[in-house]
Amino acid sequence: MSNIIFDRVARHFRRNGVDLAAVDGVSFEVRKSEFVAIVGPSGCGKTTCLRMAAGLDFPTAGSVTVGGKPVTGPGPDRSVVFQQFALFPWKTVVENIDFGLRAARLPLTERRERVGRYVDLMGLKGHESAFPHQLSGGMQQRVAIARSYVLDPDVLLMDEPFGSLDAQTRVVMQEELIKLARVSPRTVLFITHAVEEAVYLADRVVVMTRRPGRIGEIIDVAKVRMDEHWDRHERVEDVMDEASFVHLRTHIWRLLREQQSRNEQ
Amino acid sequence: MRNGWREPSRLAVGGSTLAAVVVLWYLATTFTQIIPPVYFPTPAEVLQAFRQITVQGYADGQLQQHFLHSCWLVLMGFAAAVGLGVPLGMLMGWSRRAEALINPVFLLLRPIPPLAWIPLAIVWLGLGDAAKVLVIWFAAFVPAVINSYAGVRSIEPYLIEAARSLGIRGAMLVREVLFPGALPLIFTGLRLSLQACWTTLVAAELIGAIVGLGHVLYQAGLDLFPAMIVVGMIGVAIAGGLMTTALGRLEAWSMPWHRR
């Protein structure tokens, strides 16, 4: 497994001849097997950060390194889960999950074994030969998560993976992700604009400010989770009912609101 | 399903409409002679002409020969256009450099109607099959290229990013991502191409040919033989229809994932 280091990263875009800073002076680390969530208002550059770790975008200044190596392009060692699921419509569930393994030229027996394991883990049994359009949004995202996990990547990059799901499905998927993270821990960078989701899932939450995207504060959730024994709860709503959870959530909300009013002035 | 009546099938409705047209045709020509036989033949005359061309032959061949020859030429020109046009269009869709290189030529050639190439094709290759295949090829080539290009461009960028993140590169990317992603629009292009093929073929055969449905039409025009003209037109309609249906089947078969 690898860590991800953002070192004084800036990303500027030129639009209509104007120089826009999407991200400016961002430094933080996602440690090995740590789950870090970035929250922030839309347009704060959180997705840009993830894309730079994925190698789908590149910093104008500073550096992004994964496992000590600067990111030069996309690759299966840094698996991405997209908000739009990004499943291949012409491939079945199994073919989608198997695709990256085939590209890696793994032997058939190992591919079968691995795909089977994640079909089981993500509750996709019975849907193996379905095409994506035959599945609900929640099921489609399960396939996308399985497709990422099955590659056994050094880091997982999730860009608002539950953003387009309905509230109930979203909660189920959050619980599933927590379970999956316990079975096979990974270095995860998770982007969301949902504060509760970030506090529920992450070890640390990075709060970003709006344009240019900078880091406002980094909140250590893992310590509170340990001290307050959130893990004894099976369900999202029970964790969210904990006073310590409410306190953290409100703290992050205040940070985001302050920025908003600052921006409006 | 109301009142125990079954919803009539599309085939039954289509068949009835066709039958009604034939009846109207009979009424307008043979029965009332609203349309004088000099301008448009009666059903009996067309049947007679059909019998003549299938048994004795007309315009240097029997109907089967004309029909198959025309189909063969269209198929050759179409296949050549698709085989070259689809890869070229996909390359232009994928690579900005290829697009910059090839597009100017296209902008120049595109406004020229395929039929305008017929004289040049005859000068180069004479009145034989080669000239016709060349013109058909040209007619089908442009829509095949343009739609394959649009097909690759229509693929959602996040799908290509997902593929690259999964480590999919080279031939695998082309075969399993770009090609299937572009396929719905490629087929749109092929349908347009096929139509263009038939239009062009008939025009080319009208100008000069030894056999073929267009040649039947030309000869029947010279002979002032309206019934045979109608037989030729029906022949072209059936040939074009058959090929379009076959293409539709191929489309449905090759894209089981595609929702309609």
Interface residues (C-beta under 8 A of the other chain):
Chain A: A54 G55 L56 G73 P74 G75 P76 R78 S79 V80 F82 Q84 A86 F88 P89 W90 K91 F99 G100 R102 A103 A104 F131 P132 H133 R147 L151
Chain B: E156 Y158 L159 E161 A162 A163 R164 S165 L166 G167 I168 R169 M172 E176 V177 P180 G181 L183 M255 P256 W257 H258 R259
